[in-house]
């Protein structure tokens, strides 16, 4: 799966993922910010999946892209 990352370079690397509200990260460089945002995406998606699984009557089905 691919996500669009918005990068801001103002002395440091800042990144956010518009498709995942609240998913943002930073680093000392663009490379470090990209590495950190990958971890933030994994964590954000895991939280969304956990919340969805708690809904009454929901069933978990894995889909690969």
Secondary structure by P-SEA (a helix, b strand, c coil): cbbbbbbbbccbbbbbbccccccccccccaaaaaaaaaaaaaaaaaaaaaaaaacccbbbbbbcc
